[in-house]
Amino acid sequence: MTEYTLFDPLFLEDEADGVKKLAEAFGAHGMYSQEGLNRGIGESKPQRYDAVLNYMAAHAHVPDAERDYRLIASRTNYFRETYAYGDEIYAPGIEPFVHHEGMIEAAKAIHGRAVIEPAIVFANLFLPGQELACHTDVPEFRGANRKVLPQWLLVVMKHSGLFEDWHMPIATCVSWYHDADGGAFVFYPDGADGEAVVHEIKANTAVIIDTDSVFHGVGRMQERGRPLPVLKRSMKIVPEGKGQWRLTDGDIKMESYDWQDMRLSVSWKAYCFRDETEQRMWRDKSDDLALPFILETLAKDLRDRGALGAEEPSADDLMHALISTYIHFPPPHPVLVPDAFKTVA
């Protein structure tokens, strides 16, 4: 079983109420899009192609007539902004969250490591009808991260177990600040073959876990009789005061929401080092990975397993072989796989 900690409560009541106010003060939250190019391998595919393939397989029972692929993309492309990154604070007032002693102590227990360095704090906002497919988070390795490699490839590297000497253990705390209809956090601390834990969203609670290793997802938010609009990357959700938010596309004002319609989560990620020597090794880049070595290592292992022939595969064939060989998702969970893609107005 993977170690995890549930906080209930996470903060004192006044501090918890302040997080929603902080989100409003931050201003507009833009769409979370998996951007960037997969240069040299899978260039035409989404960054999280592994999760896309599993999502579609989990919904294979849905008739084609009920599939609106624009809506599928809208359901899983929520709103995100970064509140802190390293020493940079983008949302003044988030500092107590960055340095929360309880989260730091829980992070030490998750990986059994004594040196914890908070890395990032970001907020996710979900509208009614949105969800998050089952996945593990994008890991990081010395010299290999989402800035230089496709995200699905980093996930493959973690699940392969071939690069643990370079892996950067990360603890993630996901926290919530109001009750929500739907949007349950589902995770698998006993592995993909184990039972899921379903955490119904409750104000001022949090779960800290190794999300790079533990599969997890977010159930669909209740739609309250209004269909989810087809969303575009240009759209934002903008606070209008008194707990009201407006979906906008440039100067065009669209749907209006309040906190009870939405789901706010704030996530904290921290690097976990054995000691300061390991921390320095990461900082000075003295033992970094390079893409040729990564691909050669994976290809050799695939051939040793009989999953790849002697001939050089195409980029797409290699990508599919890597995902199918190393990433084994849990069976579909009823909270994460509603009966249909389409919205019922």
ROVOMI-847419 format. One record per residue (C-alpha): residue in one letter; x, y negated, z negated. Coordinates in steps of 0.25 Angstrom, whole numbers, padded with zeros to 4 digits, always signed. Example, Ala and Ser with C-alpha at 12.3 -4.5 7.8 and 13.67 -1.06 7.14 Angstrom:
BEGIN
A+0049+0018-0031
S+0055+0004-0029
END
This chain:
BEGIN
M+0000+0000+0000
T+0005-0014+0003
E+0005-0023-0009
Y-0005-0035-0009
T-0010-0045-0019
L-0024-0051-0020
F-0025-0064-0026
D-0039-0068-0032
P-0037-0079-0035
L-0025-0085-0027
F-0026-0099-0033
L-0033-0107-0043
E-0046-0111-0038
D-0043-0126-0036
E-0030-0121-0028
A-0038-0112-0019
D-0049-0122-0016
G-0037-0131-0012
V-0033-0122+0000
K-0046-0124+0007
K-0044-0139+0006
L-0030-0137+0010
A-0034-0130+0023
E-0044-0142+0026
A-0033-0152+0023
F-0024-0145+0033
G-0034-0148+0044
A-0036-0141+0057
H-0032-0126+0058
G-0029-0121+0072
M-0031-0108+0079
Y-0022-0096+0075
S-0017-0091+0088
Q-0007-0080+0091
E+0002-0089+0100
G+0016-0087+0106
L+0021-0078+0117
N+0025-0063+0116
R+0037-0065+0125
G+0042-0053+0131
I+0032-0043+0125
G+0017-0044+0125
E+0017-0058+0131
S+0002-0058+0135
K-0003-0053+0122
P-0007-0059+0109
Q+0003-0061+0098
R-0005-0051+0089
Y-0008-0041+0100
D-0007-0030+0090
A-0019-0035+0082
V-0026-0038+0095
L-0025-0024+0100
N-0030-0019+0086
Y-0041-0029+0085
M-0047-0024+0099
A-0045-0010+0096
A-0053-0012+0083
H-0064-0018+0091
A-0064-0008+0102
H-0078-0004+0098
V-0084-0017+0102
P-0090-0017+0116
D-0083-0026+0126
A-0096-0034+0128
E-0095-0039+0114
R-0080-0043+0115
D-0078-0058+0117
Y-0063-0059+0117
R-0063-0074+0115
L-0070-0072+0102
I-0061-0061+0098
A-0049-0071+0099
S-0058-0081+0092
R-0061-0072+0080
T-0046-0069+0077
N-0040-0082+0080
Y-0042-0090+0068
F-0036-0103+0063
R-0023-0105+0056
E-0013-0115+0051
T+0000-0115+0043
Y+0000-0122+0029
A+0014-0119+0025
Y+0026-0113+0032
G+0039-0111+0024
D+0042-0124+0017
E+0032-0132+0027
I+0019-0136+0021
Y+0008-0139+0031
A-0004-0139+0021
P+0000-0147+0009
G-0006-0140-0003
I-0002-0126+0001
E+0010-0126-0007
P+0004-0118-0019
F+0000-0107-0009
V+0014-0107-0003
H+0021-0104-0016
H+0010-0097-0023
E+0017-0088-0034
G+0007-0077-0034
M+0008-0075-0019
I+0023-0075-0020
E+0023-0065-0031
A+0013-0056-0023
A+0022-0057-0010
K+0034-0052-0019
A+0026-0040-0022
I+0021-0037-0008
H+0035-0035-0002
G+0043-0033-0015
R+0052-0045-0012
A+0056-0056-0021
V+0059-0068-0012
I+0046-0074-0006
E+0046-0085+0004
P+0032-0091+0007
A+0032-0093+0023
I+0019-0098+0027
V+0005-0102+0023
F-0006-0102+0034
A-0021-0103+0034
N-0031-0095+0042
L-0045-0100+0045
F-0056-0091+0051
L-0069-0095+0056
P-0082-0087+0056
G-0080-0075+0065
Q-0065-0074+0064
E-0057-0063+0060
L-0043-0057+0060
A-0039-0044+0066
C-0032-0033+0058
H-0017-0036+0059
T-0004-0037+0051
D+0003-0050+0051
V+0015-0055+0059
P+0027-0051+0052
E+0041-0057+0052
F+0055-0052+0054
R+0068-0059+0053
G+0070-0064+0067
A+0056-0059+0072
N+0044-0067+0069
R+0031-0073+0076
K+0040-0085+0082
V+0048-0076+0090
L+0040-0062+0092
P+0026-0058+0096
Q+0018-0056+0083
W+0013-0042+0087
L+0028-0038+0089
L+0031-0043+0075
V+0019-0035+0070
V+0024-0022+0077
M+0038-0024+0071
K+0032-0024+0057
H+0024-0012+0059
S+0035-0004+0066
G+0044-0005+0053
L+0056-0006+0062
F+0060-0020+0058
E+0058-0020+0043
D+0073-0025+0040
W+0069-0038+0047
H+0055-0039+0042
M+0051-0051+0034
P+0041-0047+0023
I+0030-0057+0021
A+0019-0057+0011
T+0005-0064+0015
C-0005-0070+0006
V-0019-0072+0012
S-0028-0081+0004
W-0043-0086+0005
Y-0050-0098-0001
H-0065-0096+0001
D-0074-0084+0002
A-0077-0080+0017
D-0088-0072+0024
G-0080-0062+0031
G-0065-0063+0034
A-0061-0052+0024
F-0046-0050+0023
V-0043-0035+0027
F-0030-0029+0024
Y-0023-0015+0023
P-0013-0014+0012
D-0013+0001+0013
G-0009+0001+0028
A-0017+0002+0040
D-0022+0016+0036
G-0026+0011+0022
E-0039+0004+0017
A-0041-0010+0020
V-0043-0021+0009
V-0054-0031+0012
H-0052-0044+0005
E-0065-0052+0006
I-0061-0067+0007
K-0063-0073-0006
A-0058-0087-0011
N-0045-0089-0017
T-0040-0075-0015
A-0028-0070-0007
V-0021-0057-0003
I-0006-0056-0002
I+0000-0045+0007
D+0010-0041+0018
T+0001-0044+0030
D+0013-0040+0039
S+0011-0026+0035
V-0004-0025+0030
F-0015-0025+0041
H-0025-0036+0038
G-0037-0043+0045
V-0048-0053+0042
G-0063-0049+0044
R-0072-0058+0053
M-0078-0070+0046
Q-0093-0071+0046
E-0098-0079+0057
R-0110-0085+0050
G-0119-0085+0063
R-0110-0093+0071
P-0101-0087+0082
L-0086-0089+0082
P-0083-0099+0093
V-0073-0094+0103
L-0060-0101+0098
K-0048-0107+0105
R-0034-0109+0101
S-0036-0124+0102
M-0047-0124+0091
K-0045-0128+0076
I-0053-0128+0064
V-0053-0142+0057
P-0058-0146+0043
E-0069-0156+0043
G-0070-0158+0028
K-0079-0152+0017
G-0075-0138+0020
Q-0079-0139+0035
W-0071-0135+0047
R-0073-0137+0062
L-0068-0129+0073
T-0063-0138+0084
D-0057-0137+0098
G-0049-0150+0100
D-0060-0161+0099
I-0071-0151+0100
K-0078-0148+0087
M-0084-0134+0086
E-0089-0126+0074
S-0089-0130+0060
Y-0086-0121+0048
D-0085-0122+0033
W-0076-0114+0024
Q-0087-0104+0022
D-0086-0101+0037
M-0071-0099+0037
R-0060-0091+0031
L-0048-0098+0026
S-0035-0090+0022
V-0022-0095+0019
S-0010-0086+0021
W+0004-0086+0014
K+0015-0078+0019
A+0029-0076+0013
Y+0042-0070+0016
C+0046-0059+0006
F+0061-0057+0004
R+0069-0047-0004
D+0079-0057-0008
E+0085-0071-0004
T+0095-0063+0004
E+0084-0058+0013
Q+0078-0071+0013
R+0091-0077+0018
M+0092-0067+0029
W+0079-0071+0035
R+0083-0086+0034
D+0096-0085+0041
K+0091-0075+0052
S+0103-0066+0049
D+0096-0053+0053
D+0085-0056+0063
L+0078-0048+0073
A+0078-0050+0088
L+0067-0046+0098
P+0076-0036+0107
F+0079-0028+0094
I+0065-0028+0090
L+0060-0023+0103
E+0071-0012+0105
T+0068-0007+0091
L+0053-0006+0093
A+0055+0001+0107
K+0065+0011+0101
D+0055+0014+0090
L+0044+0016+0100
R+0052+0025+0109
D+0056+0033+0097
R+0041+0035+0093
G+0038+0039+0108
A+0029+0026+0109
L+0038+0020+0121
G+0044+0027+0133
A+0058+0025+0138
E+0054+0015+0149
E+0054+0000+0145
P+0039-0003+0142
S+0032-0016+0146
A+0030-0027+0136
D+0016-0023+0134
D+0018-0008+0133
L+0029-0011+0122
M+0019-0020+0115
H+0008-0010+0115
A+0017+0001+0110
L+0023-0007+0099
I+0009-0011+0094
S+0003+0003+0095
T+0015+0010+0089
Y+0017+0001+0077
I+0005-0006+0073
H-0006+0003+0067
F-0018-0005+0063
P-0029-0001+0052
P-0042+0005+0058
P-0052-0006+0060
H-0058-0011+0047
P-0073-0015+0047
V-0070-0029+0042
L-0060-0032+0053
V-0068-0026+0064
P-0082-0032+0066
D-0091-0025+0075
A-0090-0034+0087
F-0082-0046+0093
K-0094-0054+0097
T-0100-0065+0088
V-0114-0064+0084
A-0120-0078+0084
END
